[in-house]
């Protein structure tokens, strides 16, 4: 079974730009979550998608948005980038009904905003 | 407001000895707790979990203890191995919060040969 893959692994943007990060869920998983991990911090929950619908959101502004596709892959979009958006963005997939909180993470996309 | 706290940023242990990583939480609604391990340039990997109805869960060299009255949990690794060197995150969730995970800041464990 394939694991969670994310792209790109690294990218650099400037303030005000927009970015799209992509995630391919682990085979058979129907739920995807996105987390932001700033340097020296634990991951912060951004939102979660289940069956293409957002079903949970953390304390992030609306310029953070997402999509989940029928094949359970996902995108995280961030508009009007700010310097504080520089972080590692982690995608995690899981299967509803199996193992509360047992998420399978990708390697992350490291975003630098200049 | 940090609901899940890992007060030790780092821990150094000799190979073969016990590693004890601590975690405190403030939200009494949390009913499920997990430990994740993270190597550099990799995403976190699930290690072990415990439900609030238990006070201990064991999986091989890893044991998690939960003290609900103290709102404290700990991860014991016995015996510690150099390959255990990583950052360990404590995370918690509650049914009322859509099961989103709230994470601590992590503890960097170094196991010295």
Interface residues (C-beta under 8 A of the other chain):
Chain A: X4 X33 X40 X41 X42 X43 X44 X45 X48 X55 X56 X58 X90 X92 X99 X100 X101 X102 X103 X104 X105 X106 X107 X108
Chain B: X4 X32 X34 X41 X42 X43 X44 X45 X46 X49 X89 X91 X93 X97 X98 X99 X100 X101 X102 X103 X104 X105 X106
